[in-house]
Amino acid sequence: MRGIAYALAPFALAALLLAGWEVACRALEVPAYFLPPPSAVAVSLVENFPVLFRAAWQTLWVALVALAGASLIAQALALLTALSPLLDRAIRPLASVVQVTPVVALAPLVLIWAGLDHPGRALVALAVVVAFFPIFSGAAAGLRSADPDLERLFDLYGASRWQRVTRLRLPAAVPFLLEGHKVGAGLSLIGAVVAEFGAGSGGGGGLAWQILDAGNKLQTDRMIAALVLLGLMGVVLHALLERLERAGLRWWRGR
């Protein structure tokens, strides 16, 4: 019984909030262009679903490609920092600069570099910038988290630096890598949308363009419908990565 209650709790809260939203909009006679009731949003979602679905898929594709690119770059740089203290000292400040630089400020410049005829390249590059740091930070922290006793054992056996990294530090970094990718996945989706806003690219055709187009036409119901799809994408992506994390941790603990 308790398991059923835990499973239904999020849905019950969502239903309660939606019901309160609907009642408030109708009782206060809120203008539809200001805040439409959930029923109007649902109707708009059904009517515009083919267009919104194509836009959502395009945004999701950019986010997934960016996540893969950020993962490869971040793990390669983290591995370099683990192999060389000098490279570690050189790379970390630059990684911090990437973290604190607003993607909106980079968007016009990256769009010029990618070519105005290829906005998709700029969107992927900007989303990579957003997703990069948590993966790099998790990998770098994980590579430094090996058991000191095992480090001394590797010293005793005269292990090379490469053997130490591949046989000791990389296995120890697995939980940190999984958590970093989980955070990076959510940020890649956020980065894809923010990059679409920052690049101002109607040619991109993602969810951000749908939100901008609906806002310019005061179609608030379509704006919220696009946000609903974006939220659902985030929830599904997070759930898939949590499942992957649990499977990865089971394998790690088994080793």
C-alpha positions in Angstrom: 0.0 0.0 0.0 2.8 2.4 0.9 4.5 1.6 -2.4 1.4 2.6 -4.3 1.1 5.8 -2.4 4.7 6.7 -3.2 4.2 5.9 -6.9 1.0 8.0 -7.1 2.1 11.0 -5.0 3.7 13.0 -7.8 0.6 12.5 -10.1 -1.8 13.4 -7.3 0.2 16.6 -6.6 0.3 17.5 -10.3 -3.5 16.9 -10.6 -4.2 19.1 -7.6 -2.1 21.9 -8.9 -3.7 21.7 -12.4 -7.1 21.7 -10.9 -6.3 24.8 -8.8 -4.9 26.5 -11.9 -8.0 25.7 -13.9 -10.4 26.9 -11.1 -8.4 30.1 -10.5 -8.4 31.0 -14.2 -12.1 30.5 -14.6 -13.1 32.1 -11.3 -10.9 35.2 -11.8 -11.7 35.4 -15.5 -8.0 35.7 -16.4 -7.5 36.7 -20.0 -6.4 33.7 -22.2 -3.5 35.7 -23.6 -2.2 36.3 -20.1 -2.6 32.9 -18.5 -4.7 30.2 -20.3 -6.2 27.4 -18.2 -4.7 23.9 -18.5 -7.7 22.8 -20.6 -6.8 25.4 -23.2 -3.1 24.3 -23.1 -4.2 20.7 -23.6 -6.3 21.7 -26.6 -3.4 23.6 -28.1 -1.0 20.7 -27.5 -3.3 18.4 -29.4 -3.8 20.8 -32.3 -0.2 21.7 -32.7 1.3 18.4 -31.7 2.8 17.5 -35.1 4.7 20.8 -35.3 5.7 20.8 -31.7 6.8 17.2 -31.9 9.1 17.9 -34.8 10.6 20.9 -33.0 11.0 18.9 -29.8 12.8 16.1 -31.7 15.1 18.7 -33.2 16.0 20.2 -29.9 16.5 16.7 -28.3 18.7 15.7 -31.2 20.9 18.8 -30.7 21.1 18.0 -26.9 22.1 14.4 -27.4 24.8 15.2 -30.0 26.1 17.9 -27.7 26.1 15.5 -24.7 28.1 13.0 -26.7 30.6 15.7 -27.8 30.9 17.2 -24.3 31.4 13.7 -22.9 34.3 12.9 -25.2 36.0 16.2 -24.8 35.6 16.4 -21.0 36.8 12.8 -20.4 39.8 13.2 -22.7 40.8 16.4 -20.8 40.2 14.9 -17.4 42.4 11.9 -18.4 45.2 14.4 -19.4 44.9 16.1 -16.1 45.3 12.7 -14.3 48.4 11.8 -16.3 50.2 15.1 -15.9 50.1 17.6 -12.9 51.4 20.3 -15.2 48.5 19.8 -17.7 46.1 19.7 -14.7 47.3 23.1 -13.6 47.0 24.4 -17.2 43.6 23.0 -18.1 41.6 23.7 -14.9 41.6 27.5 -15.2 40.4 27.3 -18.8 37.6 24.8 -17.8 36.5 27.3 -15.1 36.4 30.0 -17.7 34.1 27.9 -19.9 31.8 27.2 -16.9 31.3 30.9 -16.0 30.9 32.3 -19.6 27.2 32.8 -20.4 26.2 30.9 -23.5 24.0 33.8 -24.7 27.1 36.0 -24.9 28.9 33.4 -27.0 26.0 32.7 -29.3 26.6 35.5 -31.9 30.3 34.8 -32.2 29.8 31.0 -32.5 27.0 31.6 -35.1 29.5 33.6 -37.2 32.2 30.9 -36.9 29.8 28.1 -37.8 28.4 30.0 -40.7 25.0 31.8 -40.9 23.8 29.0 -43.3 24.5 26.3 -40.7 22.9 27.3 -37.4 22.7 23.7 -36.3 26.5 23.6 -35.9 26.4 26.6 -33.7 23.6 25.2 -31.6 25.5 21.9 -31.0 28.7 23.8 -30.1 26.9 26.1 -27.6 25.2 23.2 -26.0 28.5 21.4 -25.7 29.9 24.4 -23.8 27.0 24.2 -21.3 27.2 20.4 -20.8 31.0 20.2 -20.6 31.9 21.4 -17.1 29.9 19.0 -14.9 31.2 16.0 -16.9 34.8 17.3 -16.7 34.5 18.1 -13.0 33.1 14.7 -12.2 35.7 12.9 -14.2 38.5 14.9 -12.7 37.3 14.5 -9.2 36.7 10.7 -9.7 40.2 10.2 -11.1 41.6 11.8 -7.9 39.4 9.7 -5.6 41.3 6.4 -5.6 42.0 4.7 -2.3 45.4 6.0 -1.0 46.3 2.5 0.2 45.9 1.2 -3.3 47.9 4.1 -4.6 50.8 3.1 -2.3 50.4 -0.5 -3.5 50.8 0.5 -7.1 53.9 2.5 -6.0 55.2 -0.7 -4.4 54.8 -2.7 -7.6 56.3 0.0 -9.7 53.2 0.6 -11.8 53.6 3.2 -14.6 51.5 6.3 -14.7 49.3 4.9 -17.5 48.7 1.6 -15.6 47.8 3.6 -12.5 45.2 5.6 -14.4 43.7 2.8 -16.4 43.7 0.1 -13.7 43.1 2.1 -10.5 41.8 5.7 -11.1 39.4 5.0 -14.0 37.5 2.3 -12.1 37.4 4.5 -9.0 35.9 7.3 -11.1 32.9 5.4 -12.4 30.3 6.8 -9.8 31.6 10.4 -10.4 31.4 9.9 -14.2 27.9 8.6 -14.0 26.7 11.5 -11.9 28.5 14.0 -14.1 26.8 12.7 -17.2 23.4 12.8 -15.5 23.9 16.5 -14.7 25.4 17.2 -18.1 22.5 15.6 -19.9 20.0 18.0 -18.3 22.3 20.9 -19.0 22.7 19.9 -22.6 19.0 20.1 -23.0 18.9 23.5 -21.3 21.9 24.5 -23.4 20.2 23.5 -26.7 17.2 25.7 -25.9 19.2 28.7 -24.6 21.5 28.4 -27.6 18.4 28.6 -29.9 17.3 31.7 -28.1 20.8 33.2 -28.2 21.4 32.4 -31.8 18.0 33.8 -32.7 17.8 31.1 -35.4 14.4 30.5 -36.9 16.1 28.2 -39.3 17.0 26.0 -36.4 13.3 25.0 -36.0 13.6 23.8 -32.4 11.3 24.4 -29.4 12.8 27.8 -28.6 11.7 29.0 -32.1 8.2 27.7 -31.4 8.1 29.6 -28.1 9.4 32.8 -29.7 6.9 32.5 -32.6 4.0 31.8 -30.2 5.0 34.7 -27.9 5.1 37.2 -30.9 1.5 36.1 -31.7 0.4 36.2 -28.1 -0.5 32.5 -28.3 0.3 31.8 -24.7 -1.4 28.4 -24.8 1.0 27.2 -27.5 4.0 28.6 -25.5 3.0 26.6 -22.4 2.4 23.5 -24.6 5.9 23.8 -25.9 7.2 24.2 -22.3 5.2 21.1 -21.3 6.9 19.1 -24.1 10.3 20.4 -23.0 9.6 19.4 -19.4 8.5 15.9 -20.4 11.7 15.5 -22.5 13.8 16.5 -19.5 11.9 14.1 -17.2 12.3 11.1 -19.6 16.0 11.9 -20.2 16.7 12.1 -16.5 14.8 8.9 -15.8 16.7 7.0 -18.5 20.0 8.3 -17.1 19.1 7.4 -13.6 18.3 3.8 -14.7 21.7 3.8 -16.5 23.4 5.1 -13.4 21.8 2.3 -11.2 23.0 -0.3 -13.7 26.5 1.2 -13.8 26.7 1.3 -10.1 25.6 -2.3 -9.7 28.4 -3.3 -12.1 30.9 -1.1 -10.3 30.0 -2.5 -6.9 30.2 -6.0 -8.3 33.8 -5.4 -9.3 
